[in-house]
Amino acid sequence: MQQPTTPDSYRIAGKGAWRRMPIPSNSDRNSGQFSGRLGRWPVAQLLALAMTAVVAAGALGCSGPALRKPALRLYPPLPNKPRMQFLASFSTAVDVEQNSTVEDFLVGKDPSVAALRKPTCAVIVQDRVLVGDIGAHALVVFDLKTSQFRPMRGDSGEGKVKQPVQMTVADDGTLYVADAGRGQVLAYDQNENFLQAYGTEGQVKPVGVAVHRDSIYVCDRDRHQVVVFDRRTSLVMKRIGAEGTEPGKLYIPTAVAVGPDGDLYVAETGNFRVQRLRQDGTSVRVYGGLGDTPGTFTRPRGVAVDPAGRLFVVDAAFENVQVFDPEGRLLMFFGGPGNVPGELVLPAGIDISRTSLDHFGRIADPRLKLEYLVSVVSQYGPNRVSIFGFGDWQGPYQAPPAPAPAKAAPTAPPVDKAPPAADKPAPPPAEKPAPPPADKAAPPPSKGPSAKERKG
């Protein structure tokens, strides 16, 4: 497939040809490749993953495995100018705890705590990766400062989650979690303490959440709307949209983000698109549509908008992330289906963070000046929360030249037939043998039997 050209230094970047992957069935999810349960993973894969992490941790001493440098994976790939790099992934305690061992990982006392089960969302705040796991019905933390994988402190009592499907962080550091199981949006302060809940029973089916100033925007999947709550009073201020396919209408909204200008970006799984809306609900632009080529969607899930207005869209069927400019032009895509670090398996949530750049900058390529971090959550596979760095590449980016083919090594002469010395003339060439006498000349080539011989 020919990839479209794009402005500036961006190029379409992905894993080979564009591929649309089928959503795994329940039997696929239980087969091991997609399973979210630790005990159903292939033992060889678990051992390889755990051994790699433990060996890397030992090599780095007390820095912990979270600081190890990854293999260089750039997007777009060379010879295009790179803008993103895969930095790290978090799936188990091995990825962050410096004292974890293979035995603890494989047969730990509590496997539900040792690894993520079915995460759907994650954010990065102050050197912590906060994850919502609907498989474990919990909020958990990969703490990069203390090298711990632990439950989030406020996830108990009144703040206990059931189905955390999307989360976001406000400018003041408050964490907001859309909980489809409770039918509420839960708020936690910077220290992970529970603050309050928004919404009452039956009022909303929250599957997406975003915050802008004093407003909380919540995707109501059942009513095909975006519900706007007041952060201070917890009251519903208004509802945006209604069921439909026309611009300004919504169908199965699954995620929402707010751009730098205050516009809303709503992923509609049912309409196979992302719609950009004004605060009053007026449709500004539609991204995508049903298809299996770059720029289209099959199952759009997560959305995020960077400070420059670029739109990041997760597609669970393509298993990648597409990036659009503010005018709606496709810039690049990254991810792709697979189990290699940087690849995705049934991705869902995405978030952009400008915190923790110092921590992740230690493992980024020094030629990439980081501007922000992008976290993408896979619900299955060995790399559940993948962290990418976005920035400006400040070095040459031409692909290295292909190595010249190796010359064949000269054959050494036999020991008893050393080459002539350089000061001696080379022996004359051997004379060609004289042709044989005429009476002994070789017979001419046969032309087959004559007509007379055929009659005989």
C-alpha positions in Angstrom: 0.0 0.0 0.0 1.3 3.4 -1.0 1.6 5.7 2.0 0.3 9.3 1.8 2.8 12.1 1.8 2.6 14.6 4.7 4.0 18.0 5.4 7.0 19.0 7.5 9.3 16.3 8.6 6.5 13.8 9.4 6.1 10.6 7.5 3.7 7.7 7.8 5.5 5.3 10.2 4.4 1.9 11.2 5.2 -1.8 11.1 5.3 -2.7 7.4 2.0 -2.8 5.6 -1.1 -1.5 7.2 -2.9 -4.3 9.0 -6.3 -4.5 10.6 -6.3 -7.2 13.3 -9.4 -9.0 14.4 -10.6 -8.5 18.0 -9.6 -11.6 20.0 -12.4 -13.9 21.0 -12.9 -15.2 24.4 -11.1 -18.4 23.4 -8.2 -16.4 22.1 -8.0 -14.4 25.3 -7.8 -17.6 27.3 -5.2 -19.3 25.0 -2.2 -17.4 26.6 -1.3 -14.9 24.0 -4.1 -12.6 25.0 -4.8 -13.9 28.5 -4.7 -11.3 31.3 -4.2 -14.0 33.9 -0.7 -14.7 35.0 -1.1 -18.5 35.3 -2.2 -18.9 31.7 0.9 -17.3 30.1 3.4 -19.6 28.4 6.0 -20.5 30.9 8.9 -20.0 28.4 7.7 -16.5 27.6 7.4 -15.6 31.3 10.8 -17.0 32.1 12.4 -15.0 29.2 10.6 -11.8 30.3 11.5 -12.2 33.9 15.1 -13.3 33.3 15.7 -10.3 31.0 14.4 -7.9 33.6 16.3 -9.4 36.4 19.6 -9.6 34.5 19.2 -5.9 33.4 18.5 -5.0 37.0 21.6 -6.7 38.3 23.7 -5.0 35.6 22.4 -1.6 36.7 22.7 -2.2 40.5 20.4 -0.2 42.6 19.0 2.0 39.8 16.4 -0.7 39.2 15.1 -2.0 35.9 12.9 1.0 35.3 16.1 3.0 34.3 17.5 0.5 31.7 17.9 1.9 28.2 15.6 0.2 25.7 16.6 -0.9 22.2 16.4 2.0 19.9 12.9 2.2 18.3 12.1 5.4 16.5 9.0 6.7 14.8 9.0 7.6 11.9 11.9 5.2 11.2 15.0 6.4 9.6 15.8 7.9 7.1 12.8 10.1 8.1 13.3 12.6 10.9 12.2 10.8 14.1 9.7 12.5 16.4 9.1 9.7 18.9 11.0 6.9 20.7 9.7 3.9 22.6 11.1 4.2 26.2 9.7 1.6 28.5 6.8 -0.7 29.4 5.2 -1.7 32.7 3.4 -4.9 33.2 4.6 -6.6 36.4 6.5 -5.9 39.6 9.7 -7.0 37.8 9.5 -3.8 35.7 10.0 -1.5 38.7 11.0 -3.4 41.9 14.8 -3.8 42.1 14.5 -6.7 44.5 12.1 -8.8 42.5 13.2 -12.2 41.5 12.0 -14.7 38.9 10.5 -16.9 41.7 8.6 -13.9 43.1 7.3 -13.1 39.7 6.2 -16.6 38.7 5.0 -18.0 42.0 4.6 -14.9 44.1 2.4 -14.9 47.2 -0.3 -12.9 45.5 -0.2 -13.1 41.7 -3.0 -10.6 41.4 -0.6 -7.9 42.8 2.4 -9.2 40.9 1.1 -8.3 37.5 -1.5 -6.2 35.7 -4.6 -8.2 34.7 -6.6 -6.2 32.2 -5.6 -2.5 32.3 -7.5 0.1 30.3 -6.0 3.4 31.3 -2.9 5.0 32.7 -1.4 8.4 33.5 2.1 9.6 34.5 2.2 11.9 37.5 5.4 12.9 39.5 7.4 9.8 38.6 4.5 7.5 39.2 2.6 5.5 36.6 -1.0 5.2 37.8 -3.0 2.4 36.1 -6.7 1.6 36.1 -7.1 -2.2 35.9 -10.7 -3.5 35.3 -9.4 -7.1 35.5 -8.3 -6.5 39.1 -11.0 -3.9 39.9 -8.2 -1.7 41.2 -6.0 1.3 40.8 -2.3 0.5 41.0 0.9 2.4 41.0 4.3 1.8 39.5 6.3 4.1 41.8 9.6 5.0 40.0 11.0 6.8 43.0 10.6 4.1 45.5 10.8 1.2 43.0 7.5 -0.3 44.2 4.5 -1.8 42.5 1.6 -1.2 44.9 -2.1 -0.4 45.2 -3.1 3.2 45.0 -3.7 4.5 48.5 -7.1 6.0 47.9 -8.5 2.9 46.2 -10.4 1.7 49.3 -13.6 2.4 51.2 -15.6 5.2 49.6 -12.9 5.6 46.9 -12.8 1.9 45.9 -13.2 1.5 42.1 -15.1 -1.3 40.2 -14.4 -0.7 36.5 -11.9 2.2 35.9 -12.0 2.7 32.2 -10.4 6.1 31.7 -8.5 8.6 33.8 -7.1 12.1 33.5 -5.2 14.6 35.6 -6.2 18.2 36.0 -3.8 21.1 36.0 -3.8 21.2 39.8 -2.8 17.5 40.0 -6.2 16.1 40.8 -6.9 12.6 39.4 -10.3 11.9 37.8 -11.3 8.3 37.1 -14.4 7.3 35.0 -15.8 4.2 36.7 -18.3 2.4 34.5 -19.1 -0.1 37.3 -20.0 2.5 39.9 -21.6 4.9 37.4 -19.5 7.7 38.8 -16.4 9.8 38.3 -14.1 9.5 41.3 -11.6 12.2 42.3 -8.3 11.8 44.2 -5.8 14.4 45.3 -2.0 14.5 44.5 -1.3 12.3 47.4 -3.7 9.6 46.2 -6.4 10.4 48.8 -10.0 10.1 47.8 -11.8 13.4 47.5 -15.4 12.9 46.1 -17.6 11.2 43.5 -19.5 12.9 40.7 -22.8 11.5 39.5 -25.6 9.5 41.1 -26.9 6.0 40.4 -28.4 5.8 36.9 -27.4 9.4 36.1 -24.6 8.5 33.7 -22.7 5.5 32.3 -19.1 7.0 32.4 -16.6 5.5 30.0 -14.5 8.6 29.3 -13.4 11.7 31.2 -11.6 15.0 30.6 -11.2 18.1 32.6 -11.0 21.8 31.5 -11.0 24.6 34.0 -14.0 24.1 36.3 -15.8 21.5 34.0 -15.6 17.8 33.9 -16.6 16.2 30.6 -17.9 12.6 30.8 -18.7 10.3 28.0 -22.1 8.7 28.6 -22.1 5.5 26.5 -25.8 4.6 27.1 -27.2 8.0 26.2 -24.7 8.8 23.5 -23.8 12.2 25.1 -21.1 14.1 26.8 -22.2 15.1 30.3 -20.7 18.2 31.8 -20.3 18.4 35.6 -19.3 21.4 37.6 -16.1 20.5 39.5 -17.1 22.6 42.6 -20.8 21.8 43.0 -20.8 18.3 41.4 -24.0 19.3 39.5 -24.7 18.6 35.9 -24.3 21.8 33.9 -25.4 20.5 30.5 -25.4 17.6 28.1 -23.8 17.7 24.6 -24.9 15.7 21.7 -27.6 13.1 21.0 -27.7 9.7 19.3 -27.1 9.9 15.6 -24.6 9.9 12.7 -24.8 13.5 11.6 -22.1 16.1 12.6 -22.8 17.1 16.2 -24.5 13.8 16.9 -22.8 11.0 18.8 -23.0 7.2 18.7 -21.3 5.1 21.4 -18.8 7.7 22.6 -15.9 6.0 24.4 -13.3 8.6 25.1 -13.0 12.4 25.3 -10.1 14.8 25.5 -9.8 18.6 25.6 -7.5 20.5 23.2 -5.4 23.6 24.1 -8.2 25.8 22.7 -10.9 24.2 24.8 -12.5 22.1 22.0 -13.6 18.6 22.8 -12.4 15.6 20.9 -14.8 12.6 21.2 -14.0 9.1 20.0 -17.2 7.4 18.7 -16.7 3.7 18.4 -20.2 3.3 16.9 -19.5 6.0 14.2 -15.9 4.9 13.5 -14.7 8.4 13.9 -13.4 11.2 16.2 -15.4 14.4 16.3 -14.1 17.8 17.3 -16.8 19.9 19.1 -17.0 23.4 20.4 -18.1 23.9 24.0 -21.6 24.5 22.8 -21.6 21.1 20.9 -21.1 22.6 17.4 -19.2 20.2 15.2 -15.9 21.6 13.9 -14.2 18.6 12.2 -14.6 14.9 11.8 -11.6 12.6 11.7 -11.6 9.2 10.1 -14.5 7.1 9.2 -14.9 3.3 8.7 -12.0 1.8 6.7 -8.8 -0.2 6.8 -6.3 2.4 5.5 -4.3 5.1 7.2 -6.6 7.9 8.3 -9.6 5.7 8.9 -10.8 3.7 11.9 -12.3 0.4 12.7 -12.5 0.6 16.5 -11.4 4.0 17.8 -10.9 3.9 21.6 -8.6 6.4 23.3 -7.9 10.0 22.4 -5.4 12.6 23.5 -4.4 16.0 22.3 -0.9 17.5 22.7 -0.1 21.2 23.5 0.3 21.9 19.8 -3.2 20.5 18.9 -2.0 17.2 17.5 -4.6 14.5 17.9 -3.6 11.0 19.0 -6.2 8.2 18.3 -5.9 4.6 19.6 -7.6 2.0 17.3 -8.2 -1.3 19.1 -8.6 -3.2 15.8 -5.6 -1.7 14.0 -3.7 -2.0 17.3 -1.9 1.2 16.6 -2.0 5.0 17.3 -2.6 7.5 14.5 -1.5 11.1 14.8 -3.3 14.0 13.1 -2.4 17.7 12.8 -4.9 20.4 13.8 -6.2 20.6 10.3 -7.1 16.9 10.3 -4.2 15.6 8.1 -2.6 12.3 9.1 1.0 12.8 10.2 2.2 9.3 11.3 1.2 6.2 13.1 3.1 4.0 15.6 2.6 0.8 17.5 1.2 -2.0 15.5 0.2 -5.5 16.6 2.7 -7.7 18.3 4.5 -8.6 21.5 7.8 -6.8 20.9 8.3 -3.7 23.1 6.7 -0.8 21.4 3.9 -3.0 19.8 0.4 -3.2 21.1 -2.2 -5.9 21.9 -5.9 -4.7 22.0 -5.0 -1.1 23.1 -7.5 1.1 24.9 -6.3 4.2 26.8 -3.8 6.9 25.9 -2.6 9.9 27.8 -0.1 12.7 27.3 2.0 14.0 30.2 4.7 16.7 30.6 5.8 15.5 34.0 8.6 13.0 34.8 10.6 14.1 31.8 13.8 14.1 33.9 13.3 10.4 34.9 12.5 9.2 31.4 15.0 11.5 29.8 17.8 9.3 31.3 16.8 6.4 29.1 15.9 8.5 26.0 18.3 8.9 23.1 20.3 12.1 23.8 19.5 13.3 20.3 15.8 13.4 21.1 14.9 16.5 23.1 11.8 15.3 25.0 8.7 17.6 25.0 6.2 15.2 26.6 5.5 11.5 27.3 2.7 9.4 25.7 1.4 6.4 27.6 -0.6 3.7 25.7 -2.3 0.9 27.5 -2.7 -2.6 26.0 -5.3 -4.8 27.6 -3.4 -8.0 26.8 0.2 -9.1 25.9 3.5 -8.8 27.7 3.8 -5.0 27.4 0.7 -3.6 29.1 1.6 0.1 29.6 3.9 1.4 26.9 5.7 4.8 27.3 6.8 6.7 24.3 8.7 10.0 24.2 7.8 12.8 21.8 10.2 15.5 21.0 12.6 17.3 18.5 15.4 15.2 17.0 18.5 17.3 17.2 21.0 15.1 15.2 21.5 13.6 11.8 18.7 11.2 10.8 19.8 9.7 7.6 19.9 6.0 7.6 23.4 4.6 7.9 24.8 3.4 4.6 24.6 -0.3 3.9 27.9 -2.1 4.6 30.0 -3.0 1.5 30.0 -6.7 0.6 33.0 -8.5 2.2 35.7 -9.4 -0.2 36.6 -13.1 -0.5 39.8 -13.9 1.3 42.7 -15.0 -1.0 43.4 -18.7 -1.0 46.8 -19.4 0.7 49.2 -21.2 -1.6 50.4 -24.7 -0.6 53.4 -24.8 1.6 55.6 -26.6 -1.0 54.6 -24.2 -3.7 55.4 -20.8 -2.3 54.8 -17.8 -4.7 57.8 -16.6 -6.6 59.9 -13.9 -5.1 59.1 -10.3 -6.1 62.7 -9.8 -7.6 62.4 -12.8 -9.9 60.6 -12.6 -13.2 57.4 -14.6 -13.4 57.7 -17.8 -15.4 56.5 -17.7 -19.0 53.0 -18.9 -19.6 52.7 -22.5 -20.5 52.6 -23.3 -24.3 49.3 -24.5 -25.7 49.4 -28.1 -26.9 49.7 -28.5 -30.7 46.6 -29.7 -32.5 46.5 -33.5 -33.3 47.5 -34.8 -36.8 44.9 -34.8 -39.5 44.5 -38.6 -39.5 43.8 -38.5 -35.8 41.6 -35.4 -35.8 38.4 -35.7 -33.8 35.4 -36.7 -35.8 33.0 -33.9 -36.7 29.8 -33.7 -34.7 27.1 -36.1 -35.8 24.3 -34.8 -38.0 22.1 -37.8 -37.6 21.6 -40.8 -40.0 21.5 -40.0 -43.7 18.5 -40.8 -45.9 20.2 -43.9 -47.4 21.0 -45.2 -43.9 17.3 -44.6 -42.8 16.1 -46.7 -45.8 18.5 -49.5 -44.9 
